């Protein structure tokens, strides 16, 4: 077990103070052993650190690096295949292997950074797909009982970018060790989200196999999301706000080009990227951080930023959007060590 390890080296935004202790778990048994050793010491599990913000003071507890691997096809029939994946697997490699096997259900979740264990925590989603659509169950370590448990899809309480793991009274109670998915042997049909459809049309792609859609999504994302290994960032920094239909209609009347997606139940989702871009702050630079020119939803670290600087630019963006559109943006990355 190591001590006083800089966390900025383990998160994609490249900020954050030291972890008091750090260790690696390669199996769920090693994970349980480390949690038991920690006792009352706070525990933080890190995968690739792509959706987390660490404060300048660091984390006064034990950081466990999740390296629990595994990819198993455990059930097949003519129409569907079930897979079980270790939570430490790189998520994009899971999508790659699935699409190479002709399996549909997560191909539009390509090129999302992070480990598999984070997928159900955030209920990751893109281009019309969410992990909740295919997830069968989650295996996790219950920190309250120190026992391994199995949680069904319904147990996870999935909503937009939320789950039992990151919201509500059970937040922080479970450490995901594996997930099971049911994927289909089918091909998605258009129309697709506008940016994806535009790419498919431009490149005259009419074979919508999981493999081809993965390639298209990866290409589209590459034009809009900087590689965090080159330009430090956490991907989309703000969640798409969910508003009532009457608010959406008022906004559309005032701004006809606003990007709004119906959700049912008298609710609509509005593009946070559109809000930031149309608040005229694309390219804004404050204290070592900058709004990415190719995607207003991304905040990048220019190399010298600290947590204080990140919060300053975040709050400025929220304030500008609120003043212009009367909508309050919500940060997507989790925060620790504050």
C-alpha positions in Angstrom: 0.0 0.0 0.0 1.4 3.3 -1.1 1.1 6.7 0.7 0.7 10.3 -0.4 0.2 9.6 -4.1 -0.8 12.6 -6.3 -4.3 11.9 -7.7 -3.8 14.3 -10.6 -1.9 11.4 -12.2 -4.9 9.1 -12.0 -7.7 11.4 -13.2 -8.2 12.8 -16.8 -8.6 16.4 -15.7 -5.1 16.3 -14.2 -5.9 18.2 -11.0 -6.1 17.1 -7.4 -4.1 16.7 -4.3 -2.7 13.4 -2.9 -4.4 10.3 -1.8 -3.4 9.4 1.8 -3.2 5.7 0.8 -3.4 3.9 -2.5 -3.7 0.2 -3.5 -4.8 -1.9 -6.4 -7.5 -4.6 -6.6 -7.1 -7.1 -9.3 -9.9 -9.4 -8.1 -13.1 -8.9 -6.0 -11.4 -10.9 -3.2 -8.6 -8.3 -3.1 -11.2 -5.6 -3.2 -12.9 -7.0 -0.1 -9.6 -7.5 1.7 -8.6 -3.9 1.1 -12.0 -2.6 2.3 -11.7 -4.7 5.4 -8.2 -3.4 6.1 -9.5 0.2 5.7 -11.9 -0.1 8.6 -13.4 3.3 9.2 -11.0 5.0 6.8 -12.9 6.5 3.8 -12.6 4.5 0.6 -12.6 5.8 -3.0 -12.5 3.4 -6.0 -11.0 4.7 -9.2 -11.1 3.2 -12.7 -9.7 5.5 -15.4 -10.7 8.7 -13.5 -12.5 10.1 -16.5 -15.6 11.4 -14.7 -14.3 12.6 -11.4 -13.0 15.9 -10.0 -10.5 15.8 -7.1 -10.1 18.8 -4.9 -6.7 20.4 -4.3 -6.5 18.9 -0.8 -6.7 15.4 -2.2 -8.4 12.4 -0.5 -7.8 11.7 3.1 -8.5 8.0 2.8 -7.8 4.9 0.8 -7.9 5.1 -3.0 -8.4 1.6 -4.6 -7.5 1.3 -8.3 -10.0 -1.0 -9.9 -8.3 -3.6 -12.2 -10.9 -6.3 -12.0 -11.0 -7.8 -15.5 -13.1 -10.3 -17.4 -15.3 -10.7 -20.5 -17.5 -13.7 -20.7 -20.2 -14.7 -23.1 -22.4 -16.9 -20.9 -25.7 -17.4 -22.7 -26.7 -17.3 -26.3 -29.8 -17.9 -28.4 -30.7 -17.0 -32.0 -31.8 -13.5 -31.1 -29.7 -12.4 -28.1 -26.4 -12.9 -26.2 -25.6 -12.3 -22.6 -22.2 -11.1 -21.5 -20.6 -10.6 -18.1 -17.8 -8.0 -17.8 -15.4 -7.1 -15.0 -15.8 -3.6 -13.7 -12.1 -2.8 -14.3 -12.4 -3.4 -18.0 -12.0 -0.4 -20.3 -15.5 0.4 -21.4 -14.6 1.1 -25.0 -12.9 -2.3 -25.4 -16.1 -3.9 -24.2 -18.0 -2.1 -27.0 -15.4 -3.1 -29.5 -15.5 -6.8 -28.6 -19.3 -6.8 -28.6 -19.6 -5.2 -32.0 -16.9 -7.5 -33.5 -19.3 -10.3 -32.4 -22.1 -8.6 -34.3 -24.0 -7.7 -31.0 -26.2 -4.6 -30.8 -27.2 -2.6 -27.8 -24.2 -0.6 -26.8 -22.6 0.3 -30.2 -23.6 4.0 -29.8 -21.8 4.1 -26.5 -18.5 3.8 -28.3 -15.5 6.0 -27.4 -16.8 6.9 -23.9 -13.8 6.9 -21.7 -13.7 5.1 -18.3 -14.1 1.6 -16.9 -17.1 -0.6 -17.1 -17.9 -0.2 -13.4 -18.7 3.5 -14.1 -21.3 2.6 -16.8 -24.2 1.8 -14.4 -23.1 4.4 -11.9 -23.7 7.2 -14.3 -26.2 5.3 -16.5 -24.0 6.3 -19.4 -25.8 7.2 -22.7 -25.2 8.6 -26.1 -27.0 8.8 -29.5 -30.2 7.2 -28.1 -28.7 4.3 -26.1 -28.3 4.0 -22.4 -26.6 1.3 -20.4 -30.0 0.8 -18.6 -31.4 -0.5 -21.9 -29.3 -3.6 -21.9 -28.2 -4.2 -18.3 -29.5 -7.4 -16.6 -27.8 -7.1 -13.3 -24.8 -5.7 -11.3 -22.6 -7.6 -8.9 -21.2 -5.3 -6.2 -19.6 -5.2 -2.8 -21.9 -3.8 -0.2 -19.8 -1.5 2.0 -22.4 -1.6 4.7 -22.5 -5.4 5.2 -19.1 -6.2 3.6 -20.9 -8.8 1.5 -21.1 -9.3 -2.3 -24.6 -8.7 -3.6 -26.5 -8.9 -6.9 -28.7 -6.0 -8.0 -31.2 -6.3 -10.7 -31.9 -3.6 -13.3 -34.9 -2.4 -11.3 -32.8 -2.3 -8.1 -30.4 0.2 -9.8 -33.2 2.9 -10.0 -31.9 4.2 -13.4 -32.9 7.6 -14.6 -31.0 10.1 -16.8 -27.4 10.0 -15.6 -28.4 8.7 -12.2 -28.7 5.4 -10.4 -28.7 4.0 -6.8 -25.0 4.2 -6.9 -24.6 8.0 -7.3 -27.8 9.4 -5.9 -30.3 8.9 -3.1 -29.9 7.4 0.3 -27.7 4.5 -0.9 -25.2 6.7 -2.7 -21.7 5.4 -2.1 -22.9 2.1 -0.5 -21.9 -0.2 -3.4 -18.7 -0.9 -5.3 -19.5 -2.4 -8.7 -17.4 -5.6 -9.4 -19.1 -6.8 -12.6 -22.1 -6.2 -14.9 -24.2 -8.5 -17.1 -25.7 -7.3 -20.3 -28.2 -8.7 -22.8 -27.3 -7.7 -26.3 -29.2 -8.3 -29.5 -28.3 -9.9 -32.8 -30.1 -7.2 -34.7 -29.3 -4.1 -36.7 -30.5 -0.6 -35.6 -32.5 1.4 -38.2 -32.5 5.1 -39.0 -33.3 7.8 -38.3 -30.4 8.3 -35.9 -29.3 11.4 -33.9 -28.7 14.3 -36.2 -24.9 14.5 -36.0 -24.6 10.7 -36.5 -27.1 10.7 -39.3 -25.3 13.5 -41.0 -22.0 11.5 -40.9 -23.7 8.4 -42.2 -25.3 10.3 -45.1 -22.1 12.2 -45.9 -20.1 9.0 -46.1 -22.9 7.1 -47.9 -23.1 4.4 -45.2 -26.3 2.4 -45.4 -25.1 -0.8 -43.7 -26.0 -0.1 -40.1 -24.3 -3.1 -38.5 -23.1 -2.7 -34.9 -19.5 -2.6 -36.2 -20.2 0.1 -38.7 -22.2 2.2 -36.3 -19.4 1.9 -33.7 -16.9 3.2 -36.3 -19.3 6.1 -37.2 -19.9 7.1 -33.6 -16.2 7.0 -32.8 -15.4 9.2 -35.8 -18.1 11.7 -34.8 -17.0 11.9 -31.2 -13.3 12.3 -32.3 -14.3 15.6 -33.9 -16.1 16.9 -30.8 -14.3 15.5 -27.8 -10.5 15.9 -27.2 -8.4 12.9 -26.3 -7.9 13.3 -22.5 -4.5 11.7 -22.8 -3.5 14.8 -24.8 -5.8 17.5 -23.6 -6.9 17.0 -20.0 -10.7 17.0 -19.6 -13.6 15.0 -18.3 -15.7 14.8 -21.4 -19.1 16.4 -21.2 -19.0 18.6 -18.1 -22.7 19.4 -17.8 -25.8 17.2 -18.0 -28.5 17.9 -20.5 -31.2 19.7 -18.4 -34.6 18.1 -18.2 -37.4 20.7 -18.3 -41.2 20.7 -18.6 -42.8 20.8 -22.0 -44.2 24.4 -21.5 -40.6 25.6 -20.8 -39.4 23.8 -23.9 -42.1 25.4 -26.1 -41.3 28.9 -24.7 -37.6 28.3 -25.4 -38.4 27.1 -28.9 -40.5 30.1 -29.6 -37.7 32.4 -28.7 -34.9 30.3 -30.2 -36.2 28.2 -33.1 -32.9 26.3 -33.5 -32.7 25.1 -29.9 -32.0 21.3 -29.6 -34.8 19.7 -27.7 -35.6 16.0 -27.3 -39.0 14.8 -26.1 -38.9 12.4 -23.1 -42.5 11.7 -22.4 -44.4 12.4 -19.1 -44.6 16.1 -20.1 -40.8 16.4 -20.0 -38.1 17.3 -22.5 -34.3 17.2 -22.6 -32.4 20.2 -23.9 -28.9 20.2 -25.2 -26.5 21.6 -22.6 -23.9 22.1 -25.3 -26.4 24.3 -27.3 -27.1 26.3 -24.1 -23.4 27.0 -23.4 -22.6 27.7 -27.0 -25.5 30.1 -27.4 -24.6 31.9 -24.2 -21.6 33.2 -26.2 -18.9 31.7 -24.0 -17.4 29.1 -26.3 -13.7 29.5 -26.2 -13.9 31.2 -22.8 -10.6 31.0 -20.8 -10.3 31.5 -17.0 -7.4 30.6 -14.6 -5.9 27.8 -16.7 -9.1 26.3 -18.0 -10.9 26.8 -21.3 -14.2 25.9 -23.0 -13.3 23.7 -25.9 -13.7 25.3 -29.3 -15.1 22.2 -31.0 -17.6 21.4 -28.2 -18.9 24.0 -25.7 -19.8 21.2 -23.3 -16.2 20.3 -22.6 -13.9 22.2 -20.2 -10.2 21.6 -20.8 -7.2 22.1 -18.5 -4.5 24.1 -20.3 -1.9 22.5 -18.0 -1.6 24.8 -15.0 -5.2 24.7 -13.7 -6.2 23.9 -10.1 -9.6 22.9 -8.6 -10.2 26.5 -7.6 -9.8 27.6 -11.2 -12.1 24.9 -12.5 -14.8 25.9 -10.1 -14.4 29.5 -11.2 -15.0 28.8 -14.9 -17.8 26.3 -14.0 -19.7 28.8 -12.0 -19.2 31.5 -14.6 -20.7 29.2 -17.3 -23.7 28.2 -15.0 -24.3 31.9 -14.3 -24.3 33.0 -17.9 -26.6 30.2 -19.0 -29.0 30.9 -16.1 -29.1 34.6 -16.8 -29.8 34.1 -20.6 -32.1 31.0 -20.6 -33.4 30.7 -17.0 -32.1 27.2 -16.9 -29.6 26.0 -14.3 -26.9 23.6 -15.5 -25.8 20.6 -13.4 -22.3 19.3 -13.3 -21.8 15.8 -14.5 -18.4 14.7 -13.0 -18.4 13.5 -9.4 -16.4 15.5 -6.9 -14.2 14.2 -4.0 -11.7 15.5 -1.5 -13.4 18.8 -0.9 
